[in-house]
Amino acid sequence: MTLPPSPSVPRRKALVADLTASLAALLAPKLWTGVYFQLRLTDQGLDGRPQAVDLNRISAPPDQPALPPFRPALRDDTAPGARWFNRLTIE
């Protein structure tokens, strides 16, 4: 019986490199799926509703650290039931 030739060393290295790159892309954090809670003061404490944010905005230090990273124009209301937590209350 004749066995097929084994893959060459350069081919194996290329295969390992491809698998490593694929796994890195698969396991890398997805920074665009953040949650920000817009809080408002009530008689009982704070009540918050979830808003979607792009976490890539905080993946590097800001140019102006004194400014909040997520001004209202950069937040979107989430659809009811789209998140596990639909409300945040602090009493």
C-alpha positions in Angstrom: 0.0 0.0 0.0 1.3 3.4 -0.9 0.7 6.3 1.5 0.0 9.7 0.2 2.9 12.1 0.6 2.8 14.2 3.7 2.2 17.9 3.3 5.3 19.9 3.0 6.5 22.0 5.9 5.7 25.3 4.2 2.2 24.1 3.4 1.6 23.1 7.0 2.9 26.4 8.3 0.5 28.2 6.0 -2.4 26.1 7.1 -1.5 26.8 10.8 -1.3 30.5 10.0 -4.7 30.5 8.3 -6.3 28.6 11.2 -4.7 31.0 13.7 -5.9 34.0 11.9 -9.4 32.5 11.5 -9.6 31.7 15.2 -8.3 35.2 16.2 -11.0 36.8 14.1 -13.7 34.5 15.5 -12.7 35.1 19.1 -11.9 38.8 18.9 -14.2 41.1 20.9 -17.0 42.7 18.9 -16.8 46.3 20.2 -19.8 47.6 18.3 -22.4 46.0 20.6 -22.3 48.1 23.8 -25.1 49.1 26.1 -25.4 52.5 27.7 -28.1 53.3 30.2 -29.6 56.8 29.9 -30.4 57.6 33.6 -33.0 60.1 34.8 -33.7 61.1 38.4 -37.0 60.1 40.0 -38.4 60.3 43.5 -37.3 56.7 44.1 -33.7 57.1 42.8 -32.4 56.7 39.2 -34.3 55.0 36.4 -32.4 54.0 33.2 -33.3 52.8 29.8 -30.8 50.9 27.6 -29.3 52.5 24.5 -27.0 51.0 21.9 -23.5 52.4 21.6 -20.5 51.6 19.4 -17.7 50.6 21.8 -15.1 51.3 19.2 -15.3 54.9 20.4 -13.6 53.9 23.6 -11.2 51.3 22.2 -8.4 53.9 22.3 -7.8 56.9 24.6 -9.9 59.9 23.5 -8.4 63.1 22.0 -10.3 65.1 24.6 -10.6 63.1 27.8 -12.8 65.7 29.6 -15.7 65.1 27.1 -18.0 62.1 27.6 -17.5 59.5 24.9 -21.2 58.8 24.2 -23.0 62.1 23.6 -26.8 61.7 22.9 -26.2 61.8 19.1 -24.0 58.6 19.3 -26.6 56.6 21.2 -29.7 54.8 19.8 -32.7 53.5 21.7 -32.9 49.7 21.7 -36.1 47.9 20.7 -38.1 46.6 23.7 -37.0 43.0 24.5 -33.8 43.3 22.5 -31.6 43.2 25.6 -31.7 41.0 28.7 -32.0 44.1 30.9 -34.7 46.5 29.6 -34.4 48.8 32.6 -32.0 49.8 35.3 -33.1 51.2 38.6 -31.0 52.5 41.5 -32.9 53.2 44.7 
